[in-house]
């Protein structure tokens, strides 16, 4: 059975509207995606860290409750679990304030078993953080050598603008290792001061990887790939409660599509057909739209039951 391995940060998201707290839910970019996949019946595992505190125990239990293998989440006794405050605006988009015990950034784990056509999902600042980069790179290299598909979500926040120079080599290394790269217009505006999909793809991405997904909130999704493939996918209008997990669940849906439709690394290397891209983006958009209908960071249980493989 193919499995999905997410590697990334854990965080407790406290969600506010009109400066009043509404809900607290465990999160993190890859974390949110694997929770959705676990709910949808995919074999999933998460690699990360948490503090040995009440939040950390809640995070681990939340993974287990949603069918995700949490045995590679390390809990460190002298660190505090990260907290994120997410303030929703009138359009239900979030502005974030992060609280993290950076002095205790660390990552210690034994590599799990990785088989051909398993999927590794990675991204955000965690994937380029110099402090844990040796362990992250080591695992990505190991997974690639064992035939896994590497899916990279850039997810670069403006709060890390001042770190850009020192992490750029790691960013480029991730592009090169990834089979598929996804990023948003906001990511590339921060990193390259560019907002045009073709300009980003031609000058920044295509040298490293040919398969590129560019998202822009409610605007159409753009795909660029081998052989000059270029296609736009309109985003269906949906009533949103929160967009916090929208991108993470787009990733989850795409990865779900890889497994549902039997798309392997050899298919990706040969070049995906238009029909395959259509299937994958449809799954990605369905997961993302469902996540936006609640304050949770992942798909709801009813939708998950419909999607179970």
N, C-alpha and C positions, 0 to 999 in steps of 0.2 A: 504493500500500500504506500502510495506517495504521501509525503508529509511536508508541512510548511514549518520553517524555523524562523521566528522573528528575533532580531537582536536589537536592543535599544534601551532607552531610559524608562523608568517607571516614575509616575508622578500622581499625586492626588489633585484632581481638578476641582476647585470650588467655583461654582458658576454663579454669577451675579446678574441681576437685571435691576436697573434703577438703584444701583448701589446696595441692593439687598440680596443676601445669599439665597439661592434657590435649591441647590443640590450639590453634593460632593460625590464624585465618582472616580475610581481609579482610571488612569490614562497613560498617555505616552503614544508616540506615533505608531511604531511597530506593535506595541502593546494593544492598542485599539483594534488594529487589523487582525491580530491572531485571536482576540476574543470573539470577533465576528465569525471568523473561520471555524473556531472551535464550536460555536453555537450552530453553525451550518453543517456540522458533522465531519469536518476535515480533521485529519490527524495533525495536531499542532503542538509546538514547543516554543517556550520563550526563554531567551538568554538575557539576563540583565542583573541589576543590583537594587537593593532597597536597604533602608536602615532597619536595625533590629529594634523597631518601635511599634506602636499600635498601628500606624499607617502601613508600615512594611508588612506586618502580619495580615492586614486587611487586603493588601495588594496580592499577596501570594494566595490567599484563600479565594479571592475573586477569580484568579486564573483557574484554579482547580475546579471551582464551581461551574466554570464555563467550558470545561473539557480540555483545558490547555495544560500540558505537562509543565509544571513549575519547578522541576528539580534542578534547573540550572539558573535559578534566581538566587543570588547570594545575598545574605543579610549580614551587614557589618555592624559589630556591636557599638562602635563609637561614632557612628554617623547618623544623621537624621534623614528621613525620607523626604524627597523633594515635594514641594507644594506649588501649585499654579493657581493664580486667581484669574478667572476669565470673565471679563465684563462685556456682556452682550449689548450691542447698539440697537437702533430701531429696525435694522435689516437682519438682526440676529447673528451678525458677525461678531467675533470676539476680539477684544484687545487684552493682551496678557501681561501679567506681572508674575515673574518667577522667583521663587525662594529656594535656593539650593545650597547645600553644604559642600561647596566645590573643593574644600581642603581635603575631603575624604573621597573624591572621585577615584574609583578603582574598579577593576573587573578581574575576577579570578574564576575560571571554570575549566573543566575538562571537556574537550571537544566531544559533542554527541556524535552518534553514528549518522553519517550522511550518505545517501544513495543516489544513483543517477536519477535525474529528473525530479528530485525533491526541489523545493523552492525556498530560497533564503531571502527574507524581506528585511531590508536595512535602510537607514536614512536619518535625517535631521542632524543636529550638531553632534549627537552621540557618535555618529559614524565617521566623523572627522576630528573629534576631540583629541588633541595631541596626548593627553594623559592616558587614555585607554586605547589609542590607535594601534600600538603593537599587538594587543590581544585581538582587536577587531580585524585588523588586516590579516593576522595569522589565521583566524577562523574563516574569513572570506576566501583566502587562498586555498585553504584545506578543502572547503566546500566546492570550490570551482574544480579543483583537481579530481574530486570524486563525482563530477558530472552534474552538480546541482545547477539550477537556473537561479541567477542572481538578479533580483529586482530592487532597484535603487530609487528611493524618493528623496530628492534633494532637500526639500523642506527647510530652507535656510531663513531664519528669522532676522528681522532688522535689529533685534537686541544683540546680535553677534556681529554687527557691522564692523566693529573695531578689531575683530579677530580674523578678518578675511585674509590678510596677507599671510599670516602664519599657518592657516589651514588650507590654502589653495592647493599645495601639492597633494594633500590627502583627498581633496575634492576631485582633482583630475585623475588620481589613482582609482577612485571609486567609479568614475565614468568608464575608465578603461576595463575594469573588472566586470562591470555590470552587463548583463544581456539586454536589459531594458531599463531606460532612465525615464522617470517622470518628474516634472517640476511645474510649479505654478508661475504665472506672470509676476507675482510678488517676489518669489525666490530670485528670479533672474533680474528683476529691477534692482534688488539689493546687491546682488553679486556683480552684474555686468552693466547696470543702468540701461538695460534693453528690455523692451516689452513686445517686440515683434517675434513671433514664433520662428519664422524662416531665418531671421538675422541671428537668433540664438542658436538654432540648429546648425546653420552653415559655419558660423565662426567659432562656436564654443563646444559643440557636442559631437558633430558628425565625424570628426577625426578619431574620436575615441570609441564611439558606439553608434550604430546606424538606426537603432530603434528608440524613438523618442516620443513621449507623450507630454503635451503642453496643455495645462488646464487653466481656466480663467473664471472661476466661480460659476455664475449663471450663463456666461458666454460659451459658445461651442468649444468642445474639446478638439484639439488639433493633434494629428498623428503624422509623423514623418519617419520614413523607413527606407530600406534598401531599394535600389532600382528606381529611385525618384518617387516612391509611393508617398502620396500626400492626400489626406482626407480630413474633412471637418465633420464633427458629430454634434448636432444641436443638443442642448440640455433641456429636457422637458421641464415645464414650469411646475413647481411644487411649493406647497406652503411650508415654510421652514419654521421650526421652533428654535433650533440652534445649528450653526454650521461648524461647530467645533471639530467633530470627527469626520467631516465630509471628505477631505482628501485621504485620510487614513482608510476610510471604508471604500473609496474608489480603488485604492491599492488592494484591499481585501477582495473586492469583487473581481478585479482583474486576475488575481492569483487563483481565486475560486474558478474562474473561467478556464485557466490553464489546465486545471485538474479535471473539471467537468467535461471539457471537450478534448481531453487526451492530447494536449499540445505539449510536446517534449522539447528538450534542448536542441535536438537535431532539427526539428521543425523550425525553431527560432533561427538557428544558424543558417538554414537553407533559405530563409526568408518567408515570413508569414504571408498567406494569401489575403486578399481583401475580405473574403468571407470569414477567415479566422479573426482578423482585426475587428470585424463587425461583431462577432460573438463575444470577444473579450471586452470590448468597450461597452456593449450592452450590459454585461454582468457588472462591470465596474460602476456604471451609472445607476443600476438598480440598487446596489448596496449603498451607494452614496446618498441617493434620494431617500431611502428608508431611514438611514441614520439621522438625517436632517429633521425628521418628524418628531423627535423627542430630545430631551436633555441628556440622554445617554450618549456615550461616545461610540457605541457600536450598534449593529442592527438589532431590532427587537425580536423577541422569541417567536412570535407568530410568523414573521417573515423568514426567520431562520428555519422553522419547521418546513415551510414551503420549499426552501432551498436545499434541504438536507440531501446529501448524496448517499 
